[in-house]
């Protein structure tokens, strides 16, 4: 989306839907990288199942986003995305489909927060990122399941059942590592301290967030932030870990400005679709 382009209310609703979808698609891909590499088989499978849960939610949201995009006026449809491969597909087909939004957008058309795209690094870093995102999604979906937007509410209600388990799982790992050996405690604290500067962007309200809240179909990020901080503090205290100090926070993902990591994710995730355009199962 160009800086000069000003989306309509419908365009902002689409941007909000894409924020929700992009967060869990990119997080799903990161978690899927542990498949076959988990510390033990049980946890390998747990992370793979979590990735599939996120992918299922992303599919529903991309289907909805495609419907919203196809209903936009022609001028807004033309200006909304700037990825060449996606533009070519839209010109050829005359409409967007779920796979187009996942596999043909370039990084500058993605709206996920920077935290979701950060590397797995070691197990502690993965747990820290999952815990931050799980706690956020838990309270986000609690709010969105009451949304007057029936599709968003339905996705949130289904996803809340899944993320309740995700949060329980990541919280238990935080406690296990924080209250474990001196080495595991140090690694878990380091992971929290280094990922903390990426957590603040979750609660930075984009134009789409503001529009969604004003129109009544979105969530109040200020309320969610308070609940999130309370949950994070409680789990860290039980784990014997220190709440990271307030600091400058990275931002930009919601405005389609990303770290180099997203480019590598998309290069791997989108390879098949770009190598064999229009391929279907």
N, C-alpha and C positions, 0 to 999 in steps of 0.2 A: 504494500500500500504506500503510495507516494505521500510526502509530507503535505502537499497541496490538497490532497483528496480529503474531503470531509464526509464521513459516512452519515447516512440517515439513521433514524431510530432503528429501522430494520437492519441496517448494516452494523450498528453497534450491538444488536442482539446476536447477530452472526459472530462478531468478534468475541463476544462473551462465551458463546458456545465453543468456539475454537480454543479459547483459553483453557476451558475445562478439559477439552479433548486432548489438546497438545500436552498438557501436564502429565496425564496418565499414559499417553502413548510413549512419550520419551522415557518416563519412569519405568514403564513396562520393558522397554528395550534394554535399559541399563540393568534391570534385575535379571532379564533373560540371559545376560552375559555370564551369570553364575552357573547356568545349566551345565552340569558335568564337572563343575569346579568347586562346588560347595565343600565346606570343611568336613561334613559327614553327609551320608546319603539322605537322611531324613530332612536336613535343612536345605539341601540342594533341591529336593522336591517341593519343600515349603515355599522357597523363593520362586520356583518355576510356576507354581500354582498362583502365587500372588501376582506375578507378571501376567498370567492369563486372565485373572480377574480384572486387572487394569485394562487389558486389551479389549475385553468384552465391553467394558464401559465406554472405551474410546470409540469402538465400532458404532454403538448406538448414537453417540454424540456426533460422529462424522456423518452418519446417515441424516441426522437432523440438520446439521450444518449445510449439507448438500441441498436439502429441500429449501432452506432459507436462502441460500445463494441463488438457486434457480428462480426464486420468486422476486429477486431484486430487479429494479429497472435496468435496462440494457446499459446505460451509461455507468451506473454504479457497479454492475457486474464486470465491466471492462476495466475499471480502475481499482477494483478491490484487491486483486492479486497481481504481482509483477513477475512471478517465476515463469521463464520462457516455456519450459516443458508443459506446465499446467495451462498456460495460455494457448498453446498449440492444441492440446487435447480438448479444451473448451470450445475452440473454434471448430474443430473437426466434428465434435459430438453435439454441440449446441447446449450442453448442460454439464453440470458437475455430478460426479458420483463419489461415494464414500472413499474408494481407493485412490481417486485423483487427489483428494485432500491430504491423504497420508503419504502418498508415494511420489507426487509430482510437484509439491511445493519445495522451494529452496529455503534455506535457513531464515532469510529475511522476511518470509511470510509465516513463520512459526511464532506462537505467542506463549510458549511455556516459560515458566520461571527458570532462572539460571541454575537454581539448586537441582532441579530434575536432571539436568544434563551433565552434572559434574561426574568425573570418573569414579568407578567403584573403589579404586585403590585397594586397601585391605578390608577384611571383614568388619572391623570397627567403623570405618568410614561408611560402608554400606549400611550398617545398622543405624548410624547417626542420621544419615539422609532419610532412610526409611521411617525412622521414628518421627522426625520433623514433619515429613509429608503425610504420614499416617495420622498423626494428631490433627493436622490441618484438615485433611479430608474428612475425618470423623465429625468434626464440628461443622464443616462446610455442608456436608450432606445432611446433617441434622436440620440445618436451616433450609436447604434447597428442597427437601422433601415436602415442604409446605408451600413451595412456589406455585403461583397460579399458572405458570407455564407447565402444562401437563407432561410434556416430554421430559423436560429437565427434572420435574418432580419424580417421575417414574424411574429415571436413571439413578437419581439420588437415593430413592428408597431402596432399590435393589443393591446399589453399591454400598449403602450404609451397613447392610448385613455383612458384606464381605470385609469392609474396612474395619469393622469392629474386631474381627479376628486379626487383621493385619496389625492394628494398634496393640492388641494384646501380645502378639508375637514379638514385635519390635521392642515393646516395653520390657518384656521378660529378658530379652537379650541384653538390653542396656543394664538391667539390674544384675544379670549374671556376670557380665564382663566388668562392670564397675565395682561389684562386691566380690570379685574373684581374686586372682593373684595380683601382685604388685605390677606385673607386666601388663596384664589385661586391663587393669584400672588406668594405667598410664596411657595405653593406646586408645581407650575409650574416651578419656578426657581430651587427648590430643585431637581426636576426630571431631568431637563436639566443638572445640575451640576453633578449628580450622573451617568447619562447615557453617558455623554460626553466622558469619558475615553474609552468607547467601540466604539465610532464613527470613530476613526482614522484608525482602521483595514480595514474599507471599502475601503480605498485608498492605502493600502499596497499591492504592486504588488507581487503576487505569481508567481511561475514559469509558471503556466498556463496563468496568465495575461500577463506576458512578452512575452510568445510564441505567444499568440493571437494577441497582438499588433504588434509584428515583422512580423507576417504572414499576417496582414492586416484585419483579421476578428474580432478583438477585439477592445475594447475602450481604449482611453488614460486616465488613471485614474488621471493623473496630471491636465489635462484640466477639467475633471469632478469635481475634488476637488475644483478648483478655482470657478467654477460656483456654486457648492454646498455651499461653504462658503459665497458667496455673497448673495444667496437666504436665507440661514439661518440667516445671520446677518440682512437682511432687515426685515424679519418677526419678529425677536426678538425685533428689535427697535420699530416696530409698536406696539408690545405687551407690551412695557415698561419693557422688561426683559434684563438682562445683558448677553452678549456673554460669555460663560464659558471660564475660563483661560486655556491657553495651559498647558498640563500636560502629564505625561507618559501615554501611551495608551496600553490597553490590545491587545494581538494578539494571533494567533494560530489556529483560526477556519479554515482558508483556507488551513492550513497544517494538518487538521484533529485532532487538539488538542483542546478539548472543556471543558467548565465548567460542573459541575455536573448536571446542569439544562437540558442539552440535553438528558441525560440518562433517566430522568423522562418523558420527552416529548415522546421519542421513546417507552418507556414501555407502555404508554397509546395509542399512535397512532398505534403501530404495534401489539397490543395484539391479535386482531381477526385473523390476517394472521398467526401469530406464533402459536396460539392455535389450529387453524384448517388449517394446511398447504394445499395449493393448492385450497382453497375454491374459488369459482367463484359466481358472482351474478346470 
